[in-house]
Amino acid sequence: MANNHRFSGGKVSGILSVVPKRVVRFADEIGHYGFSKEKSLNLQETMGFDERRIVDGNTCGSDLCLFGLEYLRGRGLLDPRDISAIIYVTQTPDHFMPPTSAILHGKLGCSRDVLCWDVNHGCAGYLYGLIEAFLLLPLLGKKIVLLNADTLSRRSCRFDRNIYPMIGDAGAVTIVEDAPGGGDIVFNMQTDGSRSDWLAIPAGAFRIPSTEATREIRALPDGNRRSEEDFYMNGSGIFAFTQTDVPAAVKDLFEFAGLGMDAIDYFMFHQPNRFMLQKLARKLGIPEEKMPNNIVGKFGNSSSASIPVAMCHNIAGPLLGGELKLCLAGFGVGLSWGTMIMDMGPLDFCELIEK
């Protein structure tokens, strides 16, 4: 059974997603993967691969977020003087130190009493960030800025067909603020660290420091190639996890909330690939039109930013125009997974822009 909890008095008031302008197409990369063209096209059809957005050069997630923050400031939608905290969720920080949130704080010119910290999380990171923001609201009030960003394309080997075709880069800005008398927000989160090596970048930090050997790209028994400093995924294990642990947690939260699945307008889930989401929707008995699965084929899997990207791309109009009851779910690296049910909208902004 999941450990279910309840918040009240908070709301999301705006979401902005930022994707790189650079478009990479699966059809142009077929020769990298050690598959025949026929097998590669079958992989594309099954997983929903088409195109994705990845950064150029040394562009970091913070660059995407700063671009979004300046965009909002320039349009009068965010005043740094109204910010009480900056939460930056990423697995690809600018540096080992200082915290990237502090760098962004300085570039925005925020006051010294703004709390800043980084959260090292991935696929479920949007929910972790929201939880931290809602916990802080009673203490700080004002506006809490949640930033989610990753540039995992820079840590994925272009010869690894398990990872590289699905990875995209993105950043997202979410504003969380007080909502006296607002509806309840219910959620659960779970972790199984015994499977933490199923999604990992094994080398390059302090446990296994970077060396010429760890940077060497090697051929693997399954025909893929990557180095120890590249992103690794246990594909079959992760698929089984999304079809067992994740739906069980979702169902448990609905029982706790006393709701049926039909009470939800949209299920905005983390976007690993189209195939996994289609299977998950069937497992939960959710109509596919209520669980969009088009993000990996359009922008790529952007880790903790994938949920806000999915909302900005698929349901911006409804979120700007009225209130929706949403079910959010994130699952992956950790292994960690969670579900949140909340009312959202009408938002002050909900937009996807390019940098």
C-alpha positions in Angstrom: 0.0 0.0 0.0 1.2 3.5 -0.8 1.6 6.2 1.8 -1.1 8.7 0.9 -1.2 12.3 2.0 -3.3 15.4 1.6 -2.5 19.1 1.1 -4.8 22.2 1.2 -4.4 25.9 0.6 -2.1 25.8 -2.4 -2.4 26.0 -6.2 -0.4 26.1 -9.4 -1.0 29.5 -11.0 1.1 29.3 -14.1 3.3 26.9 -16.2 5.8 27.7 -18.9 7.8 25.1 -20.8 11.0 25.9 -22.7 12.4 23.6 -25.4 15.5 24.0 -27.6 15.0 25.1 -31.2 17.3 22.3 -32.4 15.2 19.5 -33.9 16.7 16.0 -34.4 14.8 13.4 -36.4 14.9 9.6 -35.8 15.1 8.9 -39.5 18.4 10.8 -39.7 19.9 8.7 -36.9 19.0 5.1 -38.1 22.6 4.4 -39.1 23.9 4.8 -35.5 22.0 1.9 -33.9 23.4 -1.3 -35.3 19.9 -2.4 -36.5 18.8 -3.0 -40.0 16.7 -0.2 -41.5 13.6 -2.4 -41.2 14.2 -3.1 -37.5 14.8 0.6 -36.8 11.6 1.6 -38.5 9.7 -1.0 -36.5 11.3 0.4 -33.3 10.2 3.9 -34.4 6.6 2.8 -35.0 6.3 0.9 -31.7 7.8 3.5 -29.5 6.4 6.6 -31.2 9.8 8.1 -32.1 9.8 10.9 -34.6 11.6 14.1 -33.7 12.9 15.6 -30.5 14.6 18.7 -29.2 18.2 18.7 -27.9 20.5 21.5 -26.8 23.6 22.7 -28.7 27.1 22.7 -27.2 27.3 23.5 -23.5 23.8 24.8 -23.1 22.5 23.8 -19.6 19.0 23.3 -18.2 19.5 26.5 -16.2 19.8 28.4 -19.5 16.4 27.1 -20.6 14.9 28.1 -17.3 16.5 31.5 -17.2 15.2 32.2 -20.7 11.7 31.2 -19.5 12.0 33.4 -16.3 13.1 36.4 -18.3 10.3 35.8 -20.8 7.8 35.9 -18.0 9.4 39.0 -16.4 9.3 40.8 -19.8 5.6 40.2 -20.1 4.7 41.3 -16.6 3.8 37.7 -15.5 6.5 37.3 -12.8 8.2 39.9 -10.6 11.4 38.6 -8.9 10.3 40.7 -5.8 7.3 38.4 -5.4 9.4 35.2 -5.2 9.9 33.6 -1.8 11.8 30.4 -2.9 13.4 28.8 -5.9 13.4 25.0 -6.2 15.5 23.6 -9.0 15.0 20.0 -9.9 17.6 18.4 -12.1 20.0 15.5 -12.7 22.2 17.6 -14.9 23.4 20.6 -12.8 25.6 23.3 -14.1 28.3 22.4 -11.6 29.0 20.0 -8.7 29.0 23.3 -6.7 27.5 25.9 -6.3 23.8 25.0 -6.4 22.3 25.9 -9.7 19.3 27.6 -7.9 21.8 30.0 -6.4 23.2 30.9 -9.8 19.7 31.6 -11.1 18.9 33.6 -8.0 21.9 35.9 -8.8 21.0 36.2 -12.4 17.4 37.2 -11.6 18.5 39.7 -9.0 16.3 38.2 -6.2 16.4 39.5 -2.7 18.7 37.8 -0.1 15.8 36.3 1.9 14.7 34.0 -1.1 15.3 30.4 -0.2 17.1 28.4 -2.9 18.0 24.7 -3.2 18.6 22.1 -5.8 16.8 18.7 -5.8 18.5 15.8 -7.5 15.7 13.9 -9.1 14.4 12.8 -12.5 11.3 11.2 -13.8 9.2 11.8 -10.6 10.9 15.1 -10.0 7.9 17.3 -11.0 5.9 15.7 -8.2 8.8 16.0 -5.7 9.1 19.7 -6.6 5.4 20.4 -6.2 5.4 18.6 -2.8 8.3 20.8 -1.6 6.6 23.9 -2.8 3.3 23.1 -1.1 5.1 22.3 2.1 6.8 25.7 2.0 3.8 27.7 1.3 2.5 28.0 4.9 5.9 29.2 6.0 6.8 31.6 3.1 3.7 32.5 1.3 4.1 34.7 -1.8 5.2 32.9 -5.0 7.4 29.8 -5.0 9.1 29.2 -8.3 9.6 25.5 -9.2 12.1 24.9 -12.0 12.5 21.5 -13.7 15.2 21.0 -16.3 17.5 18.4 -17.7 19.9 18.1 -20.7 20.4 14.4 -20.6 21.2 14.3 -24.3 24.6 15.4 -23.2 25.0 12.2 -21.2 23.4 9.8 -23.7 25.5 7.9 -26.3 24.3 8.4 -29.8 25.0 4.7 -30.5 22.6 3.4 -27.8 19.2 2.7 -29.3 17.8 2.0 -25.8 18.3 5.6 -24.7 19.3 8.0 -27.4 16.2 8.0 -29.7 13.9 9.0 -26.8 15.9 11.6 -24.9 15.0 15.2 -25.2 16.0 18.4 -23.3 13.6 20.9 -21.8 13.1 23.3 -18.9 9.9 24.3 -17.1 8.8 27.1 -14.8 5.8 26.4 -12.5 4.5 29.1 -10.1 3.0 27.8 -6.9 1.1 30.1 -4.5 -1.5 30.3 -1.8 -5.1 29.4 -2.5 -7.2 29.9 0.7 -10.2 27.8 0.5 -8.9 25.8 -2.5 -9.5 22.2 -3.0 -7.5 19.3 -1.5 -4.4 18.0 -3.2 -3.8 14.3 -2.6 -0.6 12.4 -3.4 1.6 9.4 -2.7 5.3 8.8 -3.4 7.3 5.6 -3.2 10.9 4.6 -3.6 12.7 1.3 -4.1 16.5 2.0 -3.9 17.2 -1.7 -4.4 16.6 -1.1 -8.1 18.4 2.2 -8.2 20.9 0.9 -10.8 18.2 0.3 -13.4 18.4 3.9 -14.5 21.9 5.3 -13.9 24.9 7.2 -15.1 27.5 4.8 -13.5 30.7 6.9 -13.7 31.8 10.5 -13.8 31.1 11.6 -10.2 32.9 10.8 -6.9 32.2 7.0 -6.6 33.7 6.3 -10.0 35.6 9.4 -11.1 36.0 10.2 -14.8 39.0 8.7 -16.5 39.9 7.8 -20.1 38.6 4.3 -19.4 35.2 5.5 -18.2 34.8 7.7 -21.2 35.6 5.0 -23.7 32.6 3.9 -25.8 32.4 0.1 -25.8 30.4 -2.4 -27.8 27.9 -4.3 -25.6 26.4 -7.8 -25.9 23.0 -6.4 -27.0 24.6 -4.6 -29.9 24.5 -1.1 -28.3 27.5 1.0 -27.6 28.1 3.4 -24.7 30.6 4.5 -22.1 30.3 4.2 -18.3 29.6 7.9 -18.3 26.5 7.6 -20.4 23.0 7.1 -19.3 22.0 3.4 -18.9 18.5 1.9 -18.7 17.4 -1.6 -17.8 14.7 -1.5 -20.4 12.8 -4.7 -19.6 12.9 -4.0 -15.9 11.6 -0.5 -16.3 8.8 -1.6 -18.5 7.7 -4.2 -15.9 7.9 -1.6 -13.2 5.6 0.8 -15.1 3.1 -2.0 -15.6 3.0 -3.3 -11.9 4.2 -0.8 -9.3 2.9 2.4 -11.0 -0.7 1.3 -11.7 -0.9 -0.1 -8.1 0.1 3.3 -6.7 -2.4 5.1 -8.9 -5.3 2.9 -7.9 -4.4 3.2 -4.2 -4.5 7.0 -4.4 -7.9 7.0 -6.1 -9.2 4.7 -3.3 -7.8 7.1 -0.7 -9.3 10.1 -2.4 -12.7 8.4 -2.8 -12.7 9.0 -6.6 -13.3 7.0 -9.7 -11.1 7.3 -12.7 -13.9 8.9 -14.6 -13.7 12.0 -12.3 -10.5 13.0 -13.9 -10.4 15.3 -17.0 -6.8 14.4 -18.0 -4.1 12.1 -16.8 -0.8 13.9 -17.3 1.9 11.3 -16.8 5.6 11.4 -17.2 6.4 10.5 -20.9 9.0 7.7 -21.2 7.7 6.6 -24.7 4.3 6.1 -26.4 4.4 2.3 -26.0 4.7 2.4 -22.2 2.0 5.0 -21.8 -0.4 3.1 -24.1 0.1 -0.1 -22.1 -0.3 1.8 -18.8 -3.5 3.5 -20.0 -5.0 0.0 -20.8 -3.8 -1.3 -17.5 -5.7 1.4 -15.7 -8.7 1.4 -18.0 -8.2 5.0 -19.0 -9.3 6.2 -22.5 -6.2 7.1 -24.5 -7.5 10.5 -25.3 -7.4 11.4 -21.6 -3.7 10.4 -21.3 -1.7 12.1 -24.0 1.3 10.1 -25.2 2.7 12.3 -27.9 5.5 14.1 -26.2 8.4 11.7 -26.9 7.5 11.7 -30.6 7.5 15.5 -30.7 10.0 16.7 -28.1 11.6 13.7 -26.5 11.6 12.4 -22.9 12.8 15.4 -20.9 12.8 13.7 -17.5 11.2 15.8 -14.7 10.1 18.5 -17.3 8.0 16.0 -19.3 4.8 16.6 -17.3 4.8 20.4 -17.7 5.8 20.0 -21.3 2.9 17.6 -21.8 0.4 20.1 -20.2 1.6 23.1 -22.1 1.5 21.2 -25.4 -1.7 19.3 -25.0 -4.1 21.2 -22.6 -3.0 24.8 -22.5 -6.3 26.1 -23.8 -8.5 24.3 -21.2 -6.1 25.2 -18.4 -6.2 28.9 -19.3 -10.0 28.9 -19.7 -11.2 27.0 -16.7 -10.6 24.4 -14.0 -9.6 20.8 -14.6 -9.2 17.9 -12.3 -5.9 16.3 -13.2 -4.0 13.2 -12.2 -0.3 13.6 -12.4 2.1 10.7 -12.2 5.9 10.4 -12.4 8.0 7.2 -12.3 11.5 6.2 -13.0 15.0 7.0 -11.7 15.5 6.0 -8.1 13.4 3.9 -8.6 10.8 6.3 -7.5 7.2 6.8 -8.4 4.2 8.8 -7.3 0.7 10.1 -8.1 -1.0 13.4 -7.4 -4.7 14.4 -7.9 -5.4 18.1 -7.9 -7.6 20.8 -9.4 -5.8 23.2 -11.7 -6.8 26.3 -13.6 -7.7 28.8 -14.8 -4.0 29.5 -15.0 -2.4 33.0 -15.5 -0.2 31.5 -18.2 0.3 28.1 -19.8 2.7 28.2 -22.8 5.5 26.3 -24.6 8.3 28.4 -26.1 11.5 27.7 -27.9 15.0 28.9 -27.1 
